[in-house]
């Protein structure tokens, strides 16, 4: 290993200092292009998330599957049952249709019996907070 003399070390230090002054970071504009469908998907997700109401009440799940069928099931349910609220909840990779907002389990089970006539796969849930 070679030890530099004080003059050589000082020269090297000054040379590096001058060289580092001339260094510049990258400059320029960055252009991001994204597929328009991406924004459409984000808007869809925002609408679904805004409609989610999770609390200590019971709900009935009448459908779990793809987006289009869940929308169709929800609109059909709303058309037939104007007294109950309903929402679509996205839980990767499925969309779930939740209906009702029942205070007690007994009330939810009474309604579940009625809904099972039209939606045989319906079941009672209590969403987590």
Backbone as CSV, one residue per row, in Angstrom:
resi,resn,N_x,N_y,N_z,CA_x,CA_y,CA_z,C_x,C_y,C_z
1,UNK,0.842,-1.166,0.000,0.000,0.000,0.000,0.889,1.232,0.000
2,UNK,0.586,2.178,-0.843,1.409,3.366,-0.975,0.811,4.504,-0.164
3,UNK,1.631,5.184,0.585,1.182,6.337,1.370,1.530,7.581,0.563
4,UNK,0.534,8.442,0.385,0.757,9.655,-0.395,1.423,10.728,0.457
5,UNK,2.248,11.470,-0.189,2.895,12.588,0.489,1.852,13.677,0.721
6,UNK,2.045,14.557,1.673,1.052,15.596,1.962,0.694,16.448,0.737
7,UNK,1.668,16.759,-0.138,1.374,17.570,-1.325,0.474,16.793,-2.277
8,UNK,0.757,15.499,-2.464,-0.057,14.690,-3.374,-1.476,14.517,-2.817
9,UNK,-1.596,14.315,-1.499,-2.906,14.162,-0.852,-3.722,15.440,-0.978
10,UNK,-3.079,16.586,-0.801,-3.762,17.868,-0.923,-4.196,18.089,-2.361
11,UNK,-3.339,17.764,-3.306,-3.683,17.904,-4.725,-4.875,17.015,-5.080
12,UNK,-4.853,15.776,-4.595,-5.942,14.846,-4.857,-7.251,15.352,-4.239
13,UNK,-7.189,15.873,-3.014,-8.368,16.405,-2.333,-8.954,17.588,-3.096
14,UNK,-8.125,18.518,-3.549,-8.581,19.701,-4.299,-9.165,19.263,-5.643
15,UNK,-8.524,18.306,-6.306,-9.019,17.828,-7.603,-10.410,17.199,-7.445
16,UNK,-10.604,16.399,-6.412,-11.914,15.787,-6.175,-12.973,16.830,-5.818
17,UNK,-12.596,17.831,-5.051,-13.532,18.892,-4.678,-13.983,19.662,-5.920
18,UNK,-13.065,19.995,-6.799,-13.408,20.729,-8.027,-14.267,19.862,-8.939
19,UNK,-13.934,18.586,-9.043,-14.700,17.671,-9.885,-16.129,17.507,-9.359
20,UNK,-16.285,17.438,-8.039,-17.619,17.234,-7.475,-18.500,18.470,-7.629
21,UNK,-17.933,19.635,-7.757,-18.712,20.856,-7.980,-19.414,20.790,-9.334
22,UNK,-18.803,20.164,-10.305,-19.354,20.095,-11.650,-20.397,18.991,-11.820
23,UNK,-20.612,18.170,-10.806,-21.608,17.115,-10.900,-23.007,17.718,-10.765
24,UNK,-23.921,17.242,-11.576,-25.304,17.719,-11.544,-26.232,16.512,-11.479
25,UNK,-27.353,16.725,-10.853,-28.350,15.656,-10.865,-29.072,15.680,-12.199
26,UNK,-29.850,14.646,-12.432,-30.583,14.577,-13.697,-31.670,15.630,-13.712
27,UNK,-31.818,16.254,-14.836,-32.862,17.253,-15.004,-33.716,16.854,-16.193
28,UNK,-34.948,17.267,-16.178,-35.829,16.962,-17.296,-37.236,16.687,-16.805
29,UNK,-38.116,16.462,-17.732,-39.508,16.190,-17.411,-39.787,14.709,-17.535
30,UNK,-40.642,14.236,-16.669,-41.043,12.855,-16.682,-42.489,12.799,-17.141
31,UNK,-42.746,12.003,-18.160,-44.094,11.863,-18.688,-44.590,10.456,-18.388
32,UNK,-45.735,10.403,-17.712,-46.328,9.111,-17.373,-47.588,8.940,-18.208
33,UNK,-47.654,7.827,-18.894,-48.867,7.524,-19.651,-49.502,6.301,-19.034
34,UNK,-50.814,6.395,-18.797,-51.509,5.267,-18.205,-52.749,4.962,-19.017
35,UNK,-53.119,3.728,-18.970,-54.289,3.250,-19.680,-55.538,3.914,-19.093
36,UNK,-56.453,4.427,-19.916,-57.674,5.066,-19.395,-58.530,4.104,-18.566
37,UNK,-58.415,2.816,-18.817,-59.189,1.844,-18.045,-58.735,1.816,-16.585
38,UNK,-57.485,2.175,-16.342,-56.974,2.196,-14.980,-57.743,3.218,-14.143
39,UNK,-57.970,4.394,-14.679,-58.732,5.419,-13.967,-60.172,4.977,-13.767
40,UNK,-60.726,4.297,-14.750,-62.088,3.775,-14.641,-62.168,2.755,-13.499
41,UNK,-61.173,1.870,-13.394,-61.142,0.892,-12.312,-60.995,1.564,-10.947
42,UNK,-60.172,2.599,-10.881,-60.019,3.328,-9.621,-61.327,3.980,-9.194
43,UNK,-62.046,4.565,-10.150,-63.333,5.180,-9.831,-64.329,4.140,-9.349
44,UNK,-64.330,2.980,-9.986,-65.211,1.888,-9.574,-64.892,1.458,-8.141
45,UNK,-63.616,1.314,-7.835,-63.191,0.926,-6.486,-63.576,1.993,-5.466
46,UNK,-63.443,3.270,-5.821,-63.821,4.354,-4.906,-65.315,4.317,-4.598
47,UNK,-66.134,4.051,-5.636,-67.583,3.972,-5.423,-67.930,2.811,-4.507
48,UNK,-67.286,1.680,-4.724,-67.569,0.499,-3.902,-67.140,0.754,-2.462
49,UNK,-65.955,1.318,-2.271,-65.472,1.580,-0.919,-66.327,2.611,-0.196
50,UNK,-66.841,3.596,-0.928,-67.679,4.617,-0.304,-68.995,4.041,0.182
51,UNK,-69.468,2.978,-0.449,-70.758,2.413,-0.076,-70.663,1.368,1.031
52,UNK,-69.455,1.030,1.451,-69.286,0.010,2.487,-69.621,0.611,3.853
53,UNK,-70.517,-0.026,4.544,-70.812,0.364,5.920,-70.600,-0.866,6.793
54,UNK,-69.554,-0.843,7.552,-69.238,-1.966,8.426,-69.460,-1.504,9.860
55,UNK,-70.280,-2.247,10.590,-70.565,-1.905,11.974,-70.903,-3.175,12.739
56,UNK,-71.531,-3.034,13.893,-71.854,-4.184,14.736,-73.159,-4.859,14.347
57,UNK,-73.720,-4.519,13.254,-75.004,-5.082,12.860,-74.815,-6.289,11.956
58,UNK,-75.880,-7.052,11.838,-75.857,-8.252,11.000,-76.284,-7.916,9.575
59,UNK,-75.745,-8.661,8.635,-76.087,-8.510,7.220,-76.306,-9.896,6.633
60,UNK,-76.902,-9.917,5.455,-77.113,-11.178,4.752,-76.386,-11.080,3.423
61,UNK,-75.565,-12.064,3.144,-74.857,-12.116,1.864,-75.673,-12.985,0.920
62,UNK,-76.088,-12.375,-0.214,-76.919,-13.125,-1.156,-76.150,-13.586,-2.377
63,UNK,-74.953,-13.016,-2.596,-74.185,-13.411,-3.782,-72.698,-13.165,-3.544
64,UNK,-71.884,-14.002,-4.161,-70.441,-13.837,-4.167,-69.939,-14.319,-5.521
65,UNK,-69.269,-13.437,-6.259,-68.785,-13.814,-7.585,-68.221,-12.633,-8.337
66,UNK,-68.498,-12.588,-9.649,-67.919,-11.547,-10.504,-68.689,-10.227,-10.381
67,UNK,-68.075,-9.171,-10.909,-68.603,-7.811,-10.775,-69.949,-7.626,-11.460
68,UNK,-70.050,-8.037,-12.706,-71.283,-7.805,-13.460,-72.475,-8.537,-12.854
69,UNK,-72.293,-9.777,-12.463,-73.390,-10.543,-11.877,-73.778,-9.968,-10.521
70,UNK,-72.810,-9.496,-9.763,-73.130,-8.901,-8.460,-73.930,-7.615,-8.644
71,UNK,-73.580,-6.811,-9.644,-74.358,-5.595,-9.930,-75.783,-5.952,-10.336
72,UNK,-75.909,-6.977,-11.159,-77.224,-7.421,-11.611,-78.064,-7.921,-10.428
73,UNK,-77.447,-8.721,-9.555,-78.158,-9.229,-8.376,-78.583,-8.103,-7.440
74,UNK,-77.711,-7.114,-7.237,-78.048,-6.005,-6.356,-79.192,-5.175,-6.917
75,UNK,-79.151,-4.875,-8.212,-80.234,-4.080,-8.798,-81.554,-4.852,-8.777
76,UNK,-81.491,-6.148,-9.008,-82.687,-6.988,-8.938,-83.237,-7.012,-7.508
77,UNK,-82.351,-7.124,-6.533,-82.782,-7.127,-5.140,-83.418,-5.795,-4.765
78,UNK,-82.778,-4.692,-5.149,-83.326,-3.362,-4.831,-84.681,-3.147,-5.478
79,UNK,-84.859,-3.670,-6.677,-86.136,-3.534,-7.376,-87.238,-4.280,-6.615
80,UNK,-86.919,-5.462,-6.093,-87.910,-6.285,-5.410,-88.100,-5.920,-3.935
81,UNK,-87.077,-5.364,-3.300,-87.114,-5.083,-1.857,-86.693,-3.649,-1.586
82,UNK,-87.624,-2.762,-1.611,-87.300,-1.342,-1.438,-87.041,-0.966,0.018
83,UNK,-87.427,-1.831,0.969,-87.263,-1.519,2.388,-85.885,-1.864,2.930
84,UNK,-85.062,-2.550,2.166,-83.748,-2.983,2.628,-82.649,-2.307,1.811
85,UNK,-81.586,-1.948,2.503,-80.439,-1.407,1.778,-79.533,-2.554,1.352
86,UNK,-78.728,-2.294,0.355,-77.809,-3.304,-0.152,-76.548,-2.649,-0.665
87,UNK,-75.472,-3.398,-0.652,-74.204,-2.861,-1.136,-73.352,-3.984,-1.705
88,UNK,-72.397,-3.588,-2.535,-71.426,-4.532,-3.091,-70.105,-4.293,-2.386
89,UNK,-69.518,-5.359,-1.902,-68.233,-5.286,-1.205,-67.232,-6.096,-2.012
90,UNK,-66.078,-5.485,-2.291,-65.034,-6.189,-3.038,-64.042,-6.781,-2.061
91,UNK,-63.861,-8.079,-2.149,-62.872,-8.781,-1.353,-62.138,-9.702,-2.324
92,UNK,-60.908,-9.358,-2.607,-60.139,-10.009,-3.659,-60.311,-11.511,-3.632
93,UNK,-60.649,-12.157,-4.678,-60.948,-11.697,-6.032,-62.449,-11.631,-6.328
94,UNK,-63.297,-11.624,-5.309,-64.739,-11.691,-5.557,-65.465,-10.442,-5.089
95,UNK,-66.630,-10.246,-5.677,-67.549,-9.189,-5.283,-68.676,-9.855,-4.499
96,UNK,-69.053,-9.252,-3.378,-70.094,-9.825,-2.531,-71.241,-8.835,-2.422
97,UNK,-72.458,-9.343,-2.460,-73.638,-8.501,-2.295,-74.147,-8.721,-0.879
98,UNK,-74.088,-7.643,-0.071,-74.570,-7.670,1.301,-75.847,-6.861,1.376
99,UNK,-76.824,-7.391,2.059,-78.088,-6.669,2.201,-78.469,-6.572,3.668
100,UNK,-79.277,-5.574,3.951,-79.795,-5.383,5.294,-78.812,-4.747,6.234
101,UNK,-79.344,-4.361,7.374,-78.569,-3.755,8.437,-79.330,-4.046,9.727
102,UNK,-79.276,-5.304,10.152,-80.141,-5.795,11.212,-79.496,-5.612,12.577
103,UNK,-80.281,-5.115,13.531,-79.780,-4.863,14.880,-79.533,-6.148,15.651
104,UNK,-80.405,-7.121,15.469,-80.265,-8.360,16.241,-80.158,-9.563,15.307
105,UNK,-79.614,-10.615,15.841,-79.464,-11.848,15.066,-80.831,-12.454,14.751
106,UNK,-81.754,-12.343,15.675,-83.101,-12.898,15.463,-83.776,-12.218,14.271
107,UNK,-83.688,-10.899,14.236,-84.270,-10.147,13.121,-83.621,-10.560,11.794
108,UNK,-82.311,-10.720,11.803,-81.592,-11.109,10.590,-81.981,-12.519,10.154
109,UNK,-82.119,-13.434,11.097,-82.483,-14.809,10.749,-83.898,-14.908,10.201
110,UNK,-84.817,-14.100,10.715,-86.182,-14.078,10.170,-86.172,-13.650,8.704
111,UNK,-85.410,-12.614,8.412,-85.324,-12.144,7.033,-84.562,-13.128,6.152
112,UNK,-83.568,-13.795,6.718,-82.794,-14.778,5.958,-83.698,-15.890,5.432
113,UNK,-84.649,-16.329,6.249,-85.581,-17.378,5.828,-86.346,-16.931,4.587
114,UNK,-86.774,-15.671,4.560,-87.510,-15.144,3.401,-86.606,-15.006,2.168
115,UNK,-85.395,-14.517,2.382,-84.489,-14.293,1.253,-83.973,-15.602,0.658
116,UNK,-83.903,-16.655,1.467,-83.427,-17.943,0.960,-84.371,-18.533,-0.080
117,UNK,-85.631,-18.095,-0.084,-86.571,-18.584,-1.086,-86.133,-18.162,-2.479
118,UNK,-85.627,-16.940,-2.604,-85.188,-16.452,-3.911,-83.675,-16.630,-4.105
119,UNK,-82.910,-16.519,-3.022,-81.457,-16.652,-3.077,-81.049,-17.827,-2.189
120,UNK,-81.038,-19.048,-2.721,-80.787,-20.238,-1.886,-79.408,-20.267,-1.227
121,UNK,-78.442,-19.558,-1.775,-77.088,-19.563,-1.202,-76.873,-18.444,-0.197
122,UNK,-77.928,-17.730,0.158,-77.793,-16.613,1.105,-77.442,-17.149,2.484
123,UNK,-76.655,-16.339,3.214,-76.310,-16.698,4.587,-76.068,-15.446,5.406
124,UNK,-76.113,-15.614,6.715,-75.996,-14.527,7.667,-74.529,-14.225,7.964
125,UNK,-74.194,-12.935,8.037,-72.823,-12.535,8.372,-72.865,-11.401,9.379
126,UNK,-71.786,-11.246,10.083,-71.580,-10.093,10.959,-70.203,-9.553,10.621
127,UNK,-70.154,-8.519,9.778,-68.851,-8.008,9.323,-67.996,-7.501,10.482
128,UNK,-66.709,-7.663,10.336,-65.760,-7.119,11.324,-65.646,-5.636,11.126
129,UNK,-65.215,-4.959,12.175,-65.020,-3.506,12.068,-63.790,-3.208,11.252
